[in-house]
Amino acid sequence: GDYGLGYCTDSLELGCDCLGNIHYFDATLANSKGEPYVIKKAVCMHEEDHGLLWKHVEYRTGHSEARRSRRLVLSFIAT
């Protein structure tokens, strides 16, 4: 980009930057001469629990159902 954010990209680490069941993506960037180079594990994607989404209790039978809320998280670090 215009400000060189790609030059500040850092690889991510399991357990530190990303938690759970993770998929990592490598990033291919261009150096100052326009030549490509790869940064391993530059982006990670995982799901995250976000608490109770809803709960319903059928008062006649006492049957209840609940669903957890999930968020899709994409992480990228530039230092």
C-alpha positions in Angstrom: 0.0 0.0 0.0 0.9 3.7 0.1 2.4 3.5 3.6 4.3 0.3 3.4 2.1 -1.6 5.8 3.1 -4.9 4.1 6.8 -4.3 5.1 5.6 -4.4 8.7 3.8 -7.8 8.4 4.9 -10.4 10.9 4.2 -14.2 11.0 1.6 -15.3 13.5 2.1 -18.0 16.2 -0.2 -20.7 17.4 -1.4 -20.1 21.0 0.0 -16.5 21.1 -1.7 -14.7 18.2 -4.4 -17.2 17.3 -6.3 -19.8 19.4 -8.3 -22.9 18.7 -8.9 -24.6 15.3 -7.0 -22.3 13.0 -6.2 -22.0 9.3 -3.2 -19.9 8.3 -2.7 -18.1 5.0 0.6 -17.1 3.6 1.0 -13.6 2.0 2.8 -12.8 -1.2 4.0 -9.2 -1.2 6.3 -7.1 -3.4 9.6 -5.8 -2.2 11.0 -2.3 -3.1 12.1 -3.6 -6.5 8.7 -5.1 -7.3 9.9 -8.7 -6.8 7.6 -11.1 -4.9 8.4 -12.6 -1.5 6.3 -14.8 0.8 5.5 -14.3 4.5 4.5 -17.6 6.0 1.4 -17.5 8.3 0.7 -13.8 7.7 -3.1 -14.2 8.3 -5.0 -16.6 10.5 -8.7 -17.5 10.5 -10.6 -19.1 13.3 -14.0 -19.2 15.0 -14.5 -17.7 18.4 -17.2 -18.3 21.0 -19.2 -15.1 21.7 -21.5 -16.2 24.5 -25.1 -17.3 24.5 -27.0 -16.3 21.3 -30.5 -17.5 22.5 -32.2 -19.9 24.8 -35.9 -21.0 24.8 -37.7 -23.0 27.4 -41.0 -24.6 26.6 -42.9 -24.1 29.8 -45.4 -26.9 29.3 -42.8 -29.6 28.9 -39.7 -28.1 30.5 -37.7 -28.8 27.3 -35.1 -26.2 26.6 -32.8 -25.4 23.7 -29.9 -23.0 23.5 -27.4 -21.8 20.8 -24.0 -20.3 21.2 -23.0 -17.3 19.2 -19.9 -17.7 17.1 -17.7 -15.1 15.4 -15.4 -15.6 12.4 -12.0 -13.9 13.2 -9.4 -13.0 10.7 -6.1 -11.8 12.2 -3.2 -9.9 10.7 -0.3 -8.3 12.6 1.8 -5.4 11.4 4.6 -4.2 13.8 
